Amino acid sequence: MLRKICHIGNSYGITIPKEILEKLHLTAGAQVDVNVDEKTNKIIIKPAIQKSIPSEMDEEFASQVKDFIERYKPALKALAEK
């Protein structure tokens, strides 16, 4: 299915057909994870996994951990591959 890349503010995007969104149970505002498969040179878009925070965990701490992981994701990925 061909799609055109469009300009959105300072970024770019594509539209996703309604049938695909329905199949994946996604709606407007849903979060997705976007990555590039370096070996095949493909863009991979998949629904983000929403993990619940254990009730005994402080939400602010969980947010800080999430920010840390996002900031250092390439380094953490490289370490995991060693």
C-alpha positions as CSV (number, residue, x, y, z in Angstrom):
1,M,0.0,0.0,0.0
2,L,1.6,3.2,-1.1
3,R,1.5,6.3,1.1
4,K,3.0,9.8,0.7
5,I,5.2,11.4,3.3
6,C,3.7,14.8,4.3
7,H,5.1,17.8,6.1
8,I,3.7,18.3,9.6
9,G,5.2,21.3,11.4
10,N,9.0,20.6,11.8
11,S,8.4,16.9,11.2
12,Y,7.1,14.5,8.6
13,G,4.5,11.8,8.7
14,I,2.3,9.4,6.8
15,T,-1.4,8.5,7.1
16,I,-2.4,5.0,8.2
17,P,-5.4,3.5,6.6
18,K,-8.5,3.0,8.9
19,E,-8.5,-0.7,8.2
20,I,-5.0,-1.1,9.6
21,L,-5.8,1.0,12.7
22,E,-8.9,-1.1,13.3
23,K,-7.0,-4.4,12.9
24,L,-4.5,-3.3,15.5
25,H,-7.1,-1.7,17.8
26,L,-5.6,1.7,17.5
27,T,-7.3,5.1,17.6
28,A,-6.2,8.7,17.2
29,G,-3.9,9.6,20.0
30,A,-2.6,6.0,20.5
31,Q,1.1,5.7,21.0
32,V,3.3,3.7,18.6
33,D,6.9,2.7,18.6
34,V,8.8,3.7,15.5
35,N,12.2,2.1,14.7
36,V,14.4,1.5,11.7
37,D,15.7,-2.1,10.9
38,E,19.2,-1.2,9.9
39,K,19.7,-4.6,8.2
40,T,16.7,-4.4,5.9
41,N,16.4,-0.6,5.8
42,K,12.7,-0.7,6.8
43,I,10.7,1.5,9.0
44,I,8.9,-0.5,11.7
45,I,5.8,1.0,13.4
46,K,4.1,-1.1,16.1
47,P,1.7,-0.3,18.9
48,A,3.5,0.9,22.0
49,I,3.3,-1.5,25.0
50,Q,1.6,0.3,27.8
51,K,3.2,-1.0,31.0
52,S,1.3,-0.3,34.3
53,I,3.3,1.0,37.2
54,P,3.2,-1.2,40.3
55,S,1.1,0.5,43.0
56,E,4.1,0.6,45.4
57,M,6.3,2.5,42.9
58,D,6.4,6.2,42.9
59,E,5.0,7.7,39.6
60,E,7.7,10.4,39.5
61,F,10.5,7.9,39.9
62,A,8.9,5.7,37.1
63,S,8.7,8.8,34.9
64,Q,12.4,9.5,35.5
65,V,13.4,5.9,34.7
66,K,11.3,6.1,31.5
67,D,13.0,9.4,30.5
68,F,16.4,7.9,31.2
69,I,15.7,4.8,29.1
70,E,14.5,7.0,26.2
71,R,17.5,9.3,26.4
72,Y,20.1,6.5,26.5
73,K,18.2,3.9,24.4
74,P,21.0,3.6,21.7
75,A,23.7,3.1,24.3
76,L,21.6,0.6,26.3
77,K,20.8,-1.3,23.1
78,A,24.5,-1.4,22.2
79,L,25.3,-2.7,25.7
80,A,22.6,-5.4,25.5
81,E,24.0,-6.7,22.2
82,K,27.5,-7.3,23.7
